[in-house]
């Protein structure tokens, strides 16, 4: 499984579709943004500055929090350790942890001001870490949106999401990438929740392309989790090639002849994305074991085209309010070992 689980509401109707700009997936995106500079390989870590990407009332695996959970000294320790260990990118899941000027109502208690965030981004760059923003717009992981999480696919929803992407790209000075999340929007991941939202078919595609367009018109390259492809094999036929794909896999079995057909599907996705011509940042984790990331790097180096393999992303999925200090620091250590 991936991270946690989540919730949301379904207000997408024909009229809701009409409320958002209609997009032409081929005309608008086939040419996409300018190609991101390849540069050195990316060695990145995902950190959750915000915490409310999972949960629905009391049924959540990870309950929502109403306060800023990160201790800044620990935040500095983690990021400084990243730089000292040879990592060069930090993906920051912002969520409710920022007092956005466009929508301050989203912020939790103690959220950073925009100025505080700008100051920390400058510090990260001085350390040699490229900061990349992440806002997860999957209806399974958008508790951070507050009341707007119950307005999915409405006119107001599109307006708010557009405002946030524009503001965040400005705060990050037009970052090379913008991670949109967009994973696990299924009934299975939300089955225990009080409030469920699942976009399907043309609505899912419409909203997905809406977010891709919002990134590109703000001159940043969209980056997503690629698990939608696991159960929708036509996805690669129409998804814009400008998208950076992160297929995530956290287990130990990389055998394509394995009897575990689910694992085969997950691992085969790396090869399918490569064959289809997508740039990739494969993603591993120490969420359930310490061996995955090294095995992931080995498999990808041996099987993927070097020109489309931009680098790697390490995740840990243990959150600051759970006091997982050693778990997070260990995720950095494991990535450094895989690099060298």
C-alpha positions in Angstrom: 0.0 0.0 0.0 1.0 3.6 -0.3 0.9 6.1 2.6 -2.3 6.4 4.5 -5.9 6.7 3.5 -8.5 9.4 3.2 -11.9 10.9 2.2 -14.0 13.4 0.2 -17.2 14.4 -1.5 -18.4 14.2 -5.1 -20.1 17.3 -6.4 -19.0 16.7 -10.0 -21.9 17.0 -12.4 -22.3 18.1 -16.0 -22.9 21.6 -14.9 -19.8 21.5 -12.7 -17.7 20.4 -15.6 -19.0 23.4 -17.5 -17.9 25.7 -14.7 -14.2 24.9 -15.3 -12.2 25.8 -18.4 -12.5 23.1 -21.0 -9.1 21.8 -22.0 -7.7 20.1 -25.1 -5.4 17.4 -23.8 -3.5 17.2 -27.1 -3.5 20.8 -28.2 -2.8 22.3 -24.8 -0.3 19.8 -23.4 1.4 17.8 -26.2 3.9 20.6 -26.5 3.9 21.2 -22.8 6.3 23.4 -20.9 9.8 23.8 -21.9 11.8 20.6 -21.1 13.3 20.7 -17.6 17.1 20.9 -17.6 18.4 17.4 -17.0 21.4 18.5 -14.9 22.8 16.1 -12.2 20.6 13.2 -11.1 18.0 14.1 -8.5 18.3 12.7 -5.1 15.3 13.9 -3.2 13.3 13.4 0.0 9.6 14.2 0.6 8.9 16.1 3.8 5.4 16.8 5.1 5.3 20.4 6.4 1.6 20.0 6.5 0.0 16.9 8.0 -3.6 16.9 6.9 -3.5 14.8 3.7 -5.1 11.8 5.3 -8.2 11.4 7.5 -11.9 11.8 7.9 -13.2 12.6 11.3 -12.5 9.8 13.8 -12.1 7.1 11.2 -8.7 8.2 10.0 -5.6 6.1 10.2 -3.8 9.4 10.7 -6.2 11.8 12.4 -6.2 15.5 11.3 -4.3 18.0 13.4 -5.3 21.6 14.0 -1.8 23.0 14.8 1.6 23.3 13.1 3.4 20.2 14.2 7.0 20.7 13.1 9.6 21.9 15.6 11.7 24.2 13.6 15.0 23.0 15.1 14.1 19.5 14.0 13.2 20.8 10.5 16.6 22.4 10.3 18.3 19.3 11.5 16.6 17.1 8.9 17.3 19.4 6.0 20.9 20.0 7.1 21.4 16.3 7.3 20.0 15.9 3.8 22.6 18.4 2.4 25.4 16.8 4.4 24.4 13.4 3.1 24.6 14.4 -0.6 20.9 14.9 -1.3 20.1 17.8 -3.6 16.3 18.3 -3.6 13.5 18.5 -0.9 9.9 18.1 -1.9 7.8 20.0 0.6 4.2 18.9 1.1 2.8 22.3 2.2 -0.9 21.5 2.9 -2.4 23.5 5.7 1.0 24.6 7.2 1.2 27.9 5.3 -0.9 31.0 5.8 -1.5 31.6 2.1 -2.2 35.2 1.3 -4.9 34.1 -1.3 -6.7 31.8 1.2 -5.5 32.3 4.8 -8.6 30.4 6.0 -6.9 27.1 5.1 -4.0 27.6 7.5 -3.8 25.7 10.8 -2.7 27.2 14.1 0.9 28.2 14.0 1.2 27.9 10.3 4.2 29.7 8.7 3.6 33.0 7.1 4.6 33.4 3.4 7.6 35.5 4.5 8.7 32.7 6.9 8.5 30.2 4.0 10.4 32.4 1.7 13.2 32.8 4.3 13.4 29.1 4.7 13.5 28.4 1.0 16.5 30.8 0.8 18.2 28.8 3.6 17.5 25.5 1.8 19.0 26.8 -1.5 22.1 27.9 0.4 22.4 24.4 1.7 22.4 23.1 -1.9 18.8 21.8 -1.7 16.4 22.6 -4.5 13.0 23.2 -2.9 10.0 21.8 -4.8 6.4 22.4 -3.7 3.8 19.7 -3.3 0.0 20.2 -2.9 -1.9 16.9 -3.2 -5.1 17.5 -5.2 -6.3 13.9 -5.1 -9.8 13.8 -3.5 -8.3 11.1 -1.3 -5.6 13.4 0.2 -7.0 16.9 0.3 -8.2 17.3 3.9 -5.7 20.2 4.0 -8.1 22.2 1.8 -10.6 22.5 4.6 -14.1 23.3 3.5 -13.0 23.3 -0.1 -12.3 19.6 0.1 -16.1 19.2 0.1 -16.4 21.3 -3.1 -14.5 19.1 -5.5 -15.2 19.9 -9.2 -17.3 23.0 -8.5 -16.6 26.5 -9.8 -15.3 27.6 -6.3 -13.0 24.5 -6.1 -11.4 25.4 -9.4 -10.9 29.0 -8.4 -9.3 28.1 -5.1 -7.0 25.5 -6.5 -5.9 27.9 -9.3 -5.2 30.6 -6.7 -3.1 28.3 -4.6 -1.0 27.0 -7.5 -0.3 30.5 -8.7 0.6 31.7 -5.3 2.9 28.8 -4.5 4.7 29.0 -7.8 5.4 32.7 -7.0 6.6 31.9 -3.5 9.0 29.3 -4.8 10.1 31.6 -7.7 8.8 29.4 -10.5 10.2 26.0 -9.3 11.4 23.5 -11.8 8.6 21.1 -10.8 5.3 21.2 -8.9 4.1 17.9 -7.4 0.3 17.6 -7.6 0.0 14.2 -5.8 -3.1 12.9 -7.5 -2.9 9.3 -6.1 -5.2 6.7 -4.5 -8.5 8.3 -5.5 -10.3 5.0 -5.1 -13.1 3.6 -2.9 -10.7 1.1 -1.4 -8.6 3.9 0.1 -11.6 5.7 1.4 -13.9 2.9 2.4 -13.8 3.6 6.2 -14.5 7.3 5.9 -17.6 9.2 6.6 -17.3 11.3 3.5 -16.1 9.8 0.2 -15.3 11.4 -3.2 -14.2 9.5 -6.3 -13.9 11.2 -9.6 -14.1 8.8 -12.5 -14.0 8.6 -16.3 -14.2 12.0 -18.0 -14.5 14.0 -14.8 -11.3 12.5 -13.5 -9.6 13.3 -16.8 -11.0 16.8 -17.0 -9.9 17.8 -13.5 -6.5 16.1 -13.9 -5.8 18.1 -17.1 -7.1 21.2 -15.3 -4.3 20.9 -12.8 -1.7 20.1 -15.4 -2.7 23.3 -17.3 -2.6 25.3 -14.1 1.1 24.3 -13.5 2.1 24.9 -17.1 0.5 28.3 -17.4 2.5 29.3 -14.2 5.7 28.0 -15.9 6.3 25.0 -13.7 6.4 21.4 -14.7 3.7 19.1 -13.3 4.9 16.0 -11.3 2.5 13.3 -10.2 2.2 9.9 -8.5 1.7 7.4 -11.3 -0.5 4.8 -9.6 -3.6 5.7 -11.6 -2.0 3.8 -14.4 -2.0 0.6 -12.4 -5.8 0.2 -13.1 -6.2 2.4 -16.1 -3.9 1.2 -18.9 -5.2 3.8 -21.4 -3.7 6.6 -19.2 -0.4 6.7 -21.0 -2.2 7.1 -24.4 -3.5 10.6 -23.5 -1.4 11.8 -20.6 0.8 14.8 -21.6 4.5 13.9 -22.0 5.4 17.1 -20.1 4.4 15.3 -16.9 7.1 13.9 -14.6 5.9 10.5 -13.4 6.7 9.0 -10.0 5.7 5.4 -9.8 6.1 4.4 -6.2 6.9 0.9 -4.9 7.9 0.1 -1.3 8.3 -3.7 -1.3 11.3 -6.0 -1.9 10.2 -8.2 -4.8 11.3 -6.8 -8.1 10.9 -10.0 -10.0 8.7 -9.6 -13.1 8.1 -13.3 -13.0 6.8 -13.3 -9.5 3.6 -15.1 -8.5 2.5 -11.9 -6.9 0.7 -10.3 -9.8 0.1 -7.0 -8.0 3.8 -6.6 -7.4 4.5 -7.4 -11.1 2.0 -4.8 -12.1 3.6 -2.2 -9.9 7.2 -3.0 -11.0 6.2 -3.3 -14.7 4.9 0.3 -14.5 8.5 1.6 -14.4 9.2 -0.1 -17.7 5.9 0.9 -19.3 6.4 4.6 -18.4 9.9 4.4 -19.8 8.7 2.8 -23.1 6.0 5.4 -23.4 8.6 8.2 -23.2 7.8 9.7 -19.9 10.5 11.3 -17.6 10.5 9.5 -14.3 11.6 10.0 -10.7 11.0 6.6 -9.2 10.0 6.6 -5.6 10.9 4.2 -2.7 10.4 4.3 1.0 11.6 3.0 4.4 8.0 3.0 5.5 7.9 -0.8 5.9 11.5 -1.9 5.5 15.1 -0.6 5.1 16.0 -2.5 1.9 13.5 -1.1 -0.6 15.3 2.0 -1.7 18.6 0.4 -2.6 16.8 -2.3 -4.5 14.7 0.3 -6.3 17.8 2.3 -7.4 19.5 -0.9 -8.6 16.5 -2.0 -10.6 16.0 1.4 -12.3 19.6 1.8 -13.1 19.6 -1.6 -14.8 16.3 -1.3 -16.7 15.4 2.3 -17.4 16.7 4.7 -20.1 19.2 7.1 -18.5 17.9 10.0 -20.5 14.4 9.7 -19.0 15.6 8.7 -15.5 15.8 12.1 -13.8 16.6 10.8 -10.3 15.0 9.3 -7.3 12.6 10.3 -4.5 12.7 8.8 -1.0 9.6 8.9 1.2 9.1 7.7 4.8 5.4 8.4 5.6 5.9 8.9 9.3 4.9 12.3 10.4 6.4 14.8 12.8 3.6 14.7 15.2 4.2 10.9 15.6 7.8 11.8 16.8 9.5 9.7 14.1 12.9 11.4 14.3 15.0 8.4 13.8 12.8 7.0 11.1 13.1 10.2 9.0 16.8 10.5 9.6 17.2 6.8 8.7 15.4 7.5 5.4 18.1 10.0 4.5 20.9 7.6 5.5 19.4 4.8 3.3 19.1 7.2 0.3 22.7 8.3 0.7 23.9 4.7 0.8 22.0 3.9 -2.4 23.6 7.0 -4.1 27.1 6.1 -3.2 
